[in-house]
Amino acid sequence: MKPARPVLSRLGFGGAPIGNLYTEVSDDDARAAVDAAWDTGTRLFDTAPHYGLGLSERRLGAALAGRSGYVLSTKVGRLLVPAEPAPDPDGFAVTTGLRRQWDFSAAGVRRSIEESLVRLGLPAVDLALIHDPDDHAEQALDEAYPELAAMRDEGLLRAIGVGTNQWELPLRFVQETDIDVVMLAGRYTLLDRTGLPLLEECAARGVQVIAAGVFNSGLLATDEPGATFNYAPAPAELVDRASKIAGICARHGVTLPQAAIAFPLRHPAVASIVLGARTADEVRRNAALADRPVPDELWEELG
């Protein structure tokens, strides 16, 4: 019998920034960010070996030590293996004697979870997600998923799923496997609703969705549209669209990031949104935005 699915809090804490994504974050600031998330009622905490080559997992595990009643999510697909110490080439401000190695094999997935548990200081993980299997679809379906399902049966995991920046491959997982959760980044937002077919299938099959990347990496993160979309300079036409949306929001007394946070939660398949933060102030700002009501008239005008 499958274990009962963990209950996901409406707002989740994304652990990539405290893995030094793009810039260094001190241990104290990382801990303060997690503490602030806890104080605002967040009980879903997401991390991955990829985030800072294990730094995010270590920091999050230490910050959550001694606490209970939360859901912790980590990921599989990238093993951390020894390497010559060097700056990380994947955008995290860390220098370690480790590098990432893609591995969606059964043995690799089990090893990944076992090593994550050591870094986290935990005996089990609530949720494990197959992370970015875009170029490894068949191995992820044929090997990674069955191994995670076995680990779920063994009680090492309470729920399993897939996390990607695209919607087509997760749709296969929903249709062909018995996953519990999909984490979809950036494909169901105010600017990009291409992931709607996936959400509809998840709703029909009872698969929970965690929406991530709701700001599309920056364009929707501030009251005036930012300069990046999907981690690259935003095309002029998207900046123009975002500016028009911001104007509509303003007429209804709503800010652009407030609407960006609220939008995915309107779909019945979306159980939670995950927002990354590197400081306590960012956490509190996000929580305050998430708590502000958005009038139905805004959604009617946006269509």
C-alpha positions as CSV (number, residue, x, y, z in Angstrom):
1,M,0.0,0.0,0.0
2,K,1.3,3.5,-0.9
3,P,2.0,5.7,2.1
4,A,-0.3,8.6,2.7
5,R,0.7,11.6,0.6
6,P,2.2,14.5,2.5
7,V,0.1,17.6,2.9
8,L,1.7,20.4,1.0
9,S,1.5,23.9,2.4
10,R,0.2,26.6,0.0
11,L,3.5,28.4,0.1
12,G,6.8,26.5,-0.3
13,F,10.4,27.6,0.3
14,G,12.8,27.1,-2.7
15,G,16.3,26.2,-1.6
16,A,18.3,27.1,-4.7
17,P,19.2,30.6,-3.5
18,I,20.7,29.3,-0.2
19,G,22.8,27.1,-2.3
20,N,24.5,30.3,-3.5
21,L,22.6,30.6,-6.8
22,Y,24.5,33.4,-8.7
23,T,25.8,35.0,-5.5
24,E,27.2,33.9,-2.1
25,V,24.8,33.7,0.8
26,S,26.2,33.5,4.3
27,D,25.3,30.6,6.6
28,D,23.6,33.1,8.9
29,D,21.5,34.6,6.2
30,A,20.6,31.2,4.8
31,R,19.5,30.1,8.3
32,A,17.5,33.3,8.8
33,A,15.7,32.8,5.5
34,V,14.6,29.3,6.5
35,D,13.6,30.6,10.0
36,A,11.5,33.4,8.4
37,A,9.8,30.9,6.1
38,W,8.9,28.7,9.1
39,D,7.6,31.7,11.0
40,T,5.3,32.7,8.1
41,G,3.8,29.2,8.2
42,T,5.7,27.7,5.3
43,R,5.9,23.9,5.7
44,L,7.1,22.8,2.3
45,F,10.9,23.1,1.8
46,D,12.5,22.1,-1.6
47,T,16.1,21.4,-2.3
48,A,18.3,19.3,-4.6
49,P,21.9,18.1,-4.8
50,H,22.3,20.3,-7.8
51,Y,21.8,23.4,-5.7
52,G,25.3,24.5,-4.7
53,L,26.7,21.0,-5.1
54,G,25.0,19.9,-1.9
55,L,25.3,23.2,0.0
56,S,21.5,23.8,-0.1
57,E,20.8,20.4,1.3
58,R,23.3,20.8,4.1
59,R,22.0,24.2,5.1
60,L,18.3,23.2,4.9
61,G,18.8,20.0,6.9
62,A,20.7,22.0,9.6
63,A,18.0,24.7,9.7
64,L,15.2,22.2,10.0
65,A,16.9,20.0,12.6
66,G,14.7,19.4,15.6
67,R,11.5,20.6,13.9
68,S,8.6,18.5,12.8
69,G,5.4,18.8,10.8
70,Y,7.1,19.9,7.5
71,V,7.4,18.3,4.1
72,L,10.9,18.2,2.6
73,S,11.5,17.6,-1.1
74,T,14.8,16.8,-2.7
75,K,15.7,15.5,-6.2
76,V,17.5,12.7,-8.1
77,G,19.3,12.6,-11.4
78,R,22.5,14.4,-10.7
79,L,25.1,12.5,-8.6
80,L,27.8,14.5,-6.9
81,V,31.2,12.9,-7.6
82,P,34.8,13.8,-6.7
83,A,36.6,16.3,-9.0
84,E,39.4,18.8,-8.9
85,P,38.4,21.8,-6.8
86,A,37.1,24.5,-9.2
87,P,34.4,27.2,-9.3
88,D,31.0,25.7,-10.2
89,P,30.2,26.1,-13.9
90,D,26.4,25.9,-13.4
91,G,25.7,29.3,-11.8
92,F,26.2,28.6,-8.1
93,A,28.9,30.7,-6.3
94,V,30.7,27.7,-4.8
95,T,34.1,26.1,-5.2
96,T,34.2,22.4,-4.2
97,G,35.9,19.2,-5.0
98,L,32.7,17.9,-6.5
99,R,31.0,17.9,-9.9
100,R,27.6,16.8,-11.2
101,Q,27.2,13.5,-13.1
102,W,23.9,12.7,-14.8
103,D,22.5,9.4,-13.5
104,F,18.9,8.2,-13.8
105,S,19.8,4.5,-13.3
106,A,18.2,2.5,-10.5
107,A,21.5,2.3,-8.7
108,G,22.2,6.0,-9.2
109,V,18.8,7.0,-7.9
110,R,19.2,5.0,-4.8
111,R,22.7,6.3,-4.2
112,S,21.5,9.8,-4.7
113,I,18.8,9.5,-2.1
114,E,21.2,7.8,0.4
115,E,23.7,10.6,-0.1
116,S,21.1,13.3,0.2
117,L,19.9,11.8,3.5
118,V,23.5,12.1,4.8
119,R,23.7,15.8,3.8
120,L,20.2,16.5,5.2
121,G,20.8,14.6,8.4
122,L,17.5,12.8,8.0
123,P,16.4,9.1,8.1
124,A,13.9,9.6,5.2
125,V,12.6,12.1,2.7
126,D,9.0,13.1,2.3
127,L,9.2,13.8,-1.5
128,A,11.7,12.8,-4.2
129,L,11.5,14.3,-7.6
130,I,13.2,13.1,-10.8
131,H,15.1,16.3,-11.7
132,D,15.3,17.6,-15.3
133,P,15.2,14.2,-17.1
134,D,14.7,16.0,-20.4
135,D,17.5,14.3,-22.3
136,H,17.2,11.0,-20.4
137,A,13.4,10.4,-20.7
138,E,13.5,6.6,-21.3
139,Q,15.9,5.8,-18.5
140,A,14.0,8.1,-16.1
141,L,10.8,6.2,-17.0
142,D,12.2,2.7,-17.1
143,E,14.8,2.9,-14.2
144,A,14.5,6.0,-12.0
145,Y,10.8,5.8,-11.6
146,P,10.6,2.1,-10.6
147,E,13.4,2.5,-8.1
148,L,11.7,5.5,-6.5
149,A,8.5,3.6,-6.4
150,A,10.3,0.7,-4.6
151,M,11.8,3.2,-2.1
152,R,8.4,4.6,-1.5
153,D,7.1,1.1,-0.8
154,E,10.1,0.6,1.6
155,G,9.1,3.7,3.5
156,L,12.2,5.8,2.6
157,L,10.0,8.2,0.7
158,R,6.4,9.3,1.2
159,A,5.8,10.5,-2.3
160,I,7.6,10.6,-5.6
161,G,7.3,12.7,-8.8
162,V,9.1,14.7,-11.5
163,G,10.3,18.2,-11.6
164,T,11.1,20.0,-14.9
165,N,11.0,23.3,-16.9
166,Q,8.8,21.7,-19.6
167,W,5.4,20.1,-19.5
168,E,5.5,17.4,-22.2
169,L,7.7,14.9,-20.5
170,P,5.9,15.2,-17.1
171,L,2.7,14.5,-19.0
172,R,4.1,11.1,-19.9
173,F,4.9,10.4,-16.3
174,V,1.4,11.3,-15.3
175,Q,-0.1,9.0,-17.9
176,E,2.3,6.1,-17.7
177,T,3.3,5.9,-14.0
178,D,1.9,6.2,-10.6
179,I,3.6,9.4,-9.5
180,D,2.2,11.6,-6.7
181,V,3.5,15.1,-7.6
182,V,4.7,17.2,-10.5
183,M,6.8,20.3,-10.0
184,L,6.4,22.5,-13.0
185,A,8.7,25.5,-13.3
186,G,7.8,28.5,-15.4
187,R,5.2,26.9,-17.7
188,Y,2.0,28.0,-15.9
189,T,2.4,31.7,-15.2
190,L,0.9,35.0,-16.1
191,L,3.1,35.0,-19.3
192,D,3.4,31.3,-20.2
193,R,0.4,29.0,-19.9
194,T,1.7,26.3,-22.1
195,G,1.6,23.8,-19.2
196,L,-2.2,23.9,-19.0
197,P,-2.6,20.4,-20.7
198,L,-0.4,18.9,-18.0
199,L,-2.3,20.6,-15.2
200,E,-5.6,19.4,-16.7
201,E,-4.3,15.8,-16.8
202,C,-3.0,16.1,-13.2
203,A,-6.4,17.3,-12.0
204,A,-8.1,14.4,-13.7
205,R,-5.8,11.8,-12.2
206,G,-5.3,13.3,-8.8
207,V,-1.7,14.2,-9.2
208,Q,-0.6,17.2,-7.1
209,V,1.2,20.1,-8.8
210,I,3.8,22.3,-7.3
211,A,4.2,25.5,-9.3
212,A,7.7,26.9,-9.4
213,G,9.3,29.7,-11.4
214,V,6.2,31.8,-11.1
215,F,8.2,35.0,-11.8
216,N,9.7,33.5,-15.0
217,S,13.1,34.1,-13.5
218,G,12.6,37.8,-12.9
219,L,10.3,39.4,-15.5
220,L,7.3,39.2,-13.1
221,A,9.2,39.6,-9.8
222,T,8.9,43.3,-9.4
223,D,6.2,45.9,-9.7
224,E,7.7,47.1,-13.0
225,P,8.6,44.2,-15.3
226,G,12.2,43.0,-14.9
227,A,14.8,42.3,-17.6
228,T,15.1,38.5,-17.6
229,F,12.8,35.7,-18.8
230,N,13.7,32.0,-18.3
231,Y,17.2,33.0,-17.2
232,A,18.0,35.0,-20.3
233,P,17.4,38.6,-21.5
234,A,13.7,39.1,-22.0
235,P,12.5,39.7,-25.6
236,A,11.0,43.1,-26.1
237,E,7.6,41.7,-26.9
238,L,7.5,39.8,-23.6
239,V,8.5,42.9,-21.7
240,D,5.7,44.8,-23.4
241,R,3.2,42.1,-22.5
242,A,4.3,42.1,-18.9
243,S,4.0,45.9,-18.8
244,K,0.5,45.7,-20.0
245,I,-0.4,43.1,-17.4
246,A,1.2,45.3,-14.7
247,G,-1.0,48.2,-15.9
248,I,-4.1,46.0,-15.6
249,C,-3.0,44.8,-12.2
250,A,-2.4,48.4,-11.0
251,R,-6.0,49.4,-12.0
252,H,-7.2,46.7,-9.5
253,G,-4.8,47.7,-6.7
254,V,-2.6,44.6,-7.3
255,T,1.1,44.5,-8.0
256,L,2.6,42.3,-10.8
257,P,4.4,39.9,-8.4
258,Q,1.3,39.6,-6.2
259,A,-0.7,38.5,-9.3
260,A,2.2,36.2,-10.4
261,I,2.1,34.4,-7.1
262,A,-1.7,34.1,-7.0
263,F,-2.3,33.0,-10.6
264,P,-1.1,29.4,-10.5
265,L,-3.1,28.7,-7.3
266,R,-6.3,29.3,-9.2
267,H,-6.0,26.0,-11.0
268,P,-7.4,23.1,-9.0
269,A,-4.4,20.8,-9.7
270,V,-1.9,23.3,-8.0
271,A,-1.5,22.5,-4.4
272,S,1.5,24.7,-3.7
273,I,3.8,27.3,-5.1
274,V,7.5,27.3,-4.3
275,L,9.4,30.7,-4.1
276,G,13.1,30.9,-3.8
277,A,14.6,33.4,-1.4
278,R,18.1,34.1,-0.1
279,T,17.2,36.5,2.9
280,A,14.6,36.7,5.6
281,D,13.3,40.0,4.1
282,E,12.7,38.3,0.7
283,V,10.8,35.5,2.5
284,R,8.6,37.9,4.4
285,R,7.9,39.9,1.3
286,N,6.8,36.9,-0.7
287,A,4.6,35.7,2.2
288,A,3.0,39.1,2.5
289,L,2.3,39.2,-1.3
290,A,0.8,35.6,-1.1
291,D,-1.5,36.7,1.7
292,R,-3.0,39.6,-0.2
293,P,-6.3,38.9,-1.9
294,V,-6.6,39.4,-5.6
295,P,-10.1,40.5,-6.9
296,D,-11.9,38.3,-9.3
297,E,-12.3,41.3,-11.6
298,L,-8.6,41.2,-12.3
299,W,-8.7,37.7,-13.6
300,E,-11.7,38.4,-15.7
301,E,-9.9,41.3,-17.4
302,L,-6.7,39.3,-17.9
303,G,-8.8,36.4,-19.4
